[in-house]
């Protein structure tokens, strides 16, 4: 195996997803603690200020105190080189959050044990399912009163439609939390506070078979555990690596990120069960990082105006195969020319750092003079290929855009198009009229403010946004459908994208079903093609 292939094989690139406040930041911080990337937990997030230090690139972020962008954290643990793709958890998140999942090989879903599956998790989860990537569940905050464990698993299975397989099992929760039982080793890891998780605690492991656990848990808890183990062994899905790899079975772990309990156990199991960089589909078939020696990557995110004075952009790409060295030239397939990848950066916890080399599985940010678009492929392979595009995710908020000063039409069109190209917003038109009427769709409402702010500040154009009541958008998959004869519901609106492809907007979700019933053969999709 070549040095490059060895480097790629030891990489683990995953996204961490959760509903806000479930404990994603805390868990990430603890991972870094084990990886030795930080000395003391708390360095990633020092409350309000440091928490969003990575991305204070726009006033609006600072004003609202939230992070619109996501970052990548890299650290070493147990011989693995780990890339965590952090996704912003605020409810005003953007399409970027979804796109980040396109760059990951697996996902870790953090769930608050007292709340179960929440709305945000559901949406992000759908994208993971679409990609068939392995999904791991960490049920957090077991040191607080949690829902019944069986109910929690039921909730995941019902809400997300995925089978679960508990790898360990909690013994009590809240004040009665005593630890977790490892189903494979048949040992109980006893919970001990690690000074709020600032240290890596000594974990005491006791077998349930040898008698060493007798009298330790208390009679009631022990009986309950024995009963639950019996129930579990009889009823729960068995661990099956193949199903895990296909994203059909989610291994579930319990713990408490804050007190650092169950985190290292989770990390170890997870690294064993997850995958090294996966092959990606291209127009020339699957490109496997283990056999493709040449560099290749695709752009999944563009971040604009990190420095307002220069109007610069950073294109984030996921390296799919081969190795990258700073300053190397690569062929940009969509642009049809060789480009030098300059100022390569990696986004770290609290800073951006220049890098010299990177390998398949890694994420790098490259200075973009305005030539890259989301989904673009870069490769040094002689036989050039294009990676499968990144889908367009369904916006959930829509507004009509009115331009205040009609004299500035040109700037307006340029600005709105550029912002759309970066993927922060999607633009549509009325179905029957032209460009005069623009409808903007966004995934999180904050993007409306971002759009207004950026048009004013960067393009000197003032706009008025008139909110529209639609919440659901569907792409029409079968293009031969005659739009004029389409029979919809009264709350349906026909629009088109900039490539004249028809789409439908709905106020109510049930109208989608009705429209499908009324139009034989109509196929609607929640994901569009870019
Ligand atoms: P997020 O990134 O998913 O939004 O969540 P984050 O880690 O910021 O955690 C949200 C809150 O939950 C934090 O409290 C955090 O300390 C707490 N938390 C995380 N994991 C656990 C856990 O295992 N047990 C308990 N009991 N709490 C947990 P906060 O008060 O909002 O912030 P802070 O004052 O702790 O910084």
Boltz pocket constraint, residues with backbone or C-beta under 6 A from the ligand:
constraints:
  - pocket:
      binder: B
      contacts: [[A, 18], [A, 19], [A, 20], [A, 21], [A, 22], [A, 23], [A, 24], [A, 25], [A, 26], [A, 27], [A, 45], [A, 47], [A, 89], [A, 140], [A, 141], [A, 142], [A, 143], [A, 144], [A, 255], [A, 256], [A, 257], [A, 258], [A, 259]]
      max_distance: 6.0
